[in-house]
Amino acid sequence: MGTDDSQANPVERPAHRVRVEGLWIDQTEVTNSQFQRFVEATGYKTTAERPVDWEQLKTQVSPGTAKPPDEQLAPGSLVFTPPDCPVPLDDITNWWKWVPGASWCHPEGPGSSIAGKDDFPVVHVSWDDAVAYARWASKRLPTEAEWEFACRGGLEGKAYAWGDEFQPAGKYQANTWQGHFPDINSDEDGFPRLSPVKSFPPNSYGVHDMIGNVWEWCSDWYRPDTYRRDASSSRVVNPTGPEKSYDPDEPYQPKRVTRGGSFLCSSNYCTNYRPSARRGTAIDSGMSHLGFRCVLTPDMQSRNSQQPPGGKSTTP
């Protein structure tokens, strides 16, 4: 797990031995149609659709931060909005915009919809939203270790989920950004933004889109030093991450691990289209490139089989 590549981000190092128990993982990211069935069955409202609670929000920012205007506390989400010219890459507000009314079913904001996009990954889901869906489906989110094990597909120590060459035989293996991020996307892989699930070849475990398309939530709290801690043990078995979140860059913001990169990853900005790449994401975040998939373990399957008729249904 992880990497010893000196060019990788420090949070990915060092490579260390980990053992995980057997599990099943969804072949694809959870799709709009799957999430819609959950919403229709439960009446669930996502984080992006609920009123913003300033009392809760202010615990996640530096003490003394002034309350934003009420119009900025309206329900919504972060929408990728590409500029029309090159911009400094040290300020994400150059391409991310808070859009009131943006949500999983209105991904670009009011007036947009997911009509005709049943097989696209659901986005604008917070960590709580992903957990709620997983519980309804009698599954759970993967741990960071389970996710990386499934992503590698049995290929140990390779740079990518499919080997050491990013574009073998000239063919793209994942939905990423081609061109100059964030203003020019040449769409060489056929998709300017999200792609339907299974648009690219599966890995050797038969799992699609572990790399690219959307970042995926994991169950672990995020710390940048997790791998350095785990590496101090001779072998880590079924790790579930640290007991609490800590990111020195945003010490008040609770974060969970996200993995896999997205359609926004590019050679000139974000090369997180690798199995070892990891980052922390605010648990209440919803974004244009953030989704999830679920896992099922043998003990969970056994419990599910004991449920009486009419119990929770699972998704395919």
Secondary structure as GFF3:
##gff-version 3
##sequence-region A 1 316
A	DSSP	three_ten_helix	10	12	.	.	.	ID=ss1
A	DSSP	beta_strand	18	19	.	.	.	ID=ss2
A	DSSP	beta_strand	24	25	.	.	.	ID=ss3
A	DSSP	alpha_helix	32	42	.	.	.	ID=ss4
A	DSSP	three_ten_helix	47	49	.	.	.	ID=ss5
A	DSSP	alpha_helix	54	57	.	.	.	ID=ss6
A	DSSP	three_ten_helix	58	60	.	.	.	ID=ss7
A	DSSP	three_ten_helix	70	73	.	.	.	ID=ss8
A	DSSP	beta_strand	76	80	.	.	.	ID=ss9
A	DSSP	three_ten_helix	92	94	.	.	.	ID=ss10
A	DSSP	beta_strand	96	100	.	.	.	ID=ss11
A	DSSP	alpha_helix	127	136	.	.	.	ID=ss12
A	DSSP	alpha_helix	144	152	.	.	.	ID=ss13
A	DSSP	three_ten_helix	168	170	.	.	.	ID=ss14
A	DSSP	beta_strand	179	180	.	.	.	ID=ss15
A	DSSP	beta_strand	184	185	.	.	.	ID=ss16
A	DSSP	beta_strand	215	221	.	.	.	ID=ss17
A	DSSP	alpha_helix	226	230	.	.	.	ID=ss18
A	DSSP	beta_strand	236	237	.	.	.	ID=ss19
A	DSSP	beta_strand	255	259	.	.	.	ID=ss20
A	DSSP	beta_strand	278	282	.	.	.	ID=ss21
A	DSSP	beta_strand	290	291	.	.	.	ID=ss22
A	DSSP	beta_strand	295	296	.	.	.	ID=ss23
A	DSSP	alpha_helix	298	305	.	.	.	ID=ss24
###
